[in-house]
Amino acid sequence: MKMILHILGILSILCIGTASSCDQDTVAGTNNLDRPTDLLILKSAEQSHSYLVTTNPRANTLRFFDITAGLFVAAPNLAFPLATVVGPGSHQLAKSERNESLFFVLDTTLEEIFTIRTKAEGGTAAFTHARAPFTTPKSAHDFAVFQNDSQAPWLIWVAANTPFQIVQYQMDAQQPHQITANATIAL
């Protein structure tokens, strides 16, 4: 009987301790942030927040740190930080200096470029894919992005080693699913 009372006493202490932690706010953790390979700063004019985006090829994800709030952006499950899935060779990030509504991720393993939106629009959350990834030339290793204003097309230059070339892509600003290769510069 003493043993049962002792066990009940321990269980009641555990229940009280667990219940008292339910009132605490959950803060997005720092899971899987080992070995970031690139960083990108984004400024949100609408929300007056700035974000640090990190790539983590080992986890195939992007993570978003809200510099203003000092916290990682939370996922729908508040116990974890938001993670946007990209490819295993996602080592480089790029954005246009004039328009930060999108940024781009070069994956050298899949030979693709991912397009990520930075703000919520049309019922779609921020930091999600804006379109399906598009294919780059073989052995792409670097890239740059430019857009003159929000109505102009996005220009994306991709440098490749085999053969040595720079390919210019154009993505329509209103219909980002339309991408065309405009020019190739052989080096």
Salt bridges, closest charged atoms under 4 A:
ASP34 OD2 - ARG35 NH1 3.01
ASP34 OD2 - ARG58 NH1 3.43
GLU46 OE2 - LYS119 NZ 3.32
ASP66 OD2 - HIS49 ND1 2.71
GLU100 OE2 - LYS95 NZ 2.85
GLU111 OE1 - LYS138 NZ 3.43
GLU121 OE2 - ARG117 NE 3.93
